[in-house]
Amino acid sequence: MRYIMTIFWSAVVSLAIAFVLTSMGGEPFVLSDGLLLAAFLAIAAFVMGDGILKEKKD
């Protein structure tokens, strides 16, 4: 369930960021660019959550 929610929220946040930045720049919104950013954010969250930031058990 946490993987699905991570993918969902990374998509929502990255699409919002892409929309705002393209609107500010006067460029057309491209959905594929936002989804590419979402994939990058989701992979980064998976790597950090399961590898780098994993708690050590005593």
Secondary structure, 3 states (H helix, E strand, C coil): CHHHHHHHHHHHHHHHHHHHHHHHHCCCCCHHHHHHHHHHHHHHHHHHHHHHCCCCCC
